[in-house]
Amino acid sequence: MKNISKILLLLLFLSACAPPRTVTIQPAIQASATAVILPTGTFTPTSIPPTETSTPVPPAETSSPTPIAVVDSLKAKVTADLLSCRYGPGSEYLYLFAFRKGANIKLIGRTDGNNWLMVDNDRKCWINAKFVDIQGDQQTLKIVYPDGYKLPASPYYAPTTVLSASRDPNNPNEVTVTWQAITLIAGDQEDENMFIYIIEVWRCEDGRMIFDPLATNYPAIRFVDEEGCNTPSHGRVYFQEKHGYAGPAEIPWPVR
């Protein structure tokens, strides 16, 4: 036992005198926040297809307005207490007769430019559309004036002659027309309020063509005709007496 104890003491002494062993501690590998750890082995990256170039969509075609279907007639009911029906499409043409409120009428045509409609009631005449209740769209009626309807001719008077048609140099939109005067024979007026000249003008205003039947007792008239319409402006002069109309005398339209 004594010998074993001596051997153990000797081993302890020798280990204490031996030089210390150096242990190298590898620092921990800290991955960057943006690093991507790839798997070991051969890595074949997946190819990313190029961005597809989209085919440009052609602009939508501008559709032409659908033509309105034309009808032969429309039914209507008179809403005014008494509605005048006249020889022409305006309030200054000769009077034919009147409809009472509630009368049922048949409309067979219209003008292209104002609100007057043709009635077929044994005799054809014209009424203002704002005084009737129409079953349908009045724009579907065919245009019958001026080409499809003639004013009754006067058997006693010859047409007038247009003398001039000019634009105001300071305001080219203002047109003045003059014509040769005609003397109305006493008794040939419809009443004391009748005008003896009807001037029908198709004139441009605010980019649209307006049919404007003007009336006067003097052989001259002035009105507005602007630029901006596709259809050329034009006009004519009638002489009006109780038996009918003399004319028309065409207006040579003034250029700008």
Number of C-alpha atoms within 10 A of each C-alpha: 6 6 7 9 9 10 12 10 10 11 10 10 11 9 10 9 8 8 7 8 6 6 6 6 6 6 6 6 6 7 9 8 6 6 8 8 8 8 7 6 6 7 8 6 6 6 6 6 6 6 6 6 6 6 6 6 6 6 6 6 6 6 6 6 6 6 7 10 9 14 15 11 18 18 15 20 18 21 16 16 12 15 18 19 24 22 23 25 26 23 18 20 26 25 17 14 12 13 18 14 15 15 15 14 17 16 23 21 27 26 21 17 15 17 16 20 25 28 23 14 11 6 8 16 22 25 26 18 18 13 17 20 15 17 10 13 11 20 16 18 22 18 19 16 18 14 8 11 14 12 19 12 17 17 11 12 19 15 17 20 18 20 13 15 18 17 20 12 10 7 9 16 16 15 19 15 22 18 18 13 15 17 8 13 10 6 9 14 17 15 11 6 8 18 20 25 26 21 23 21 20 22 23 22 15 11 12 16 22 17 21 17 20 19 22 14 14 14 17 18 17 15 14 14 22 18 16 13 15 10 11 12 18 17 18 19 28 23 27 27 26 16 16 20 26 22 19 21 17 16 21 15 17 15 8 11
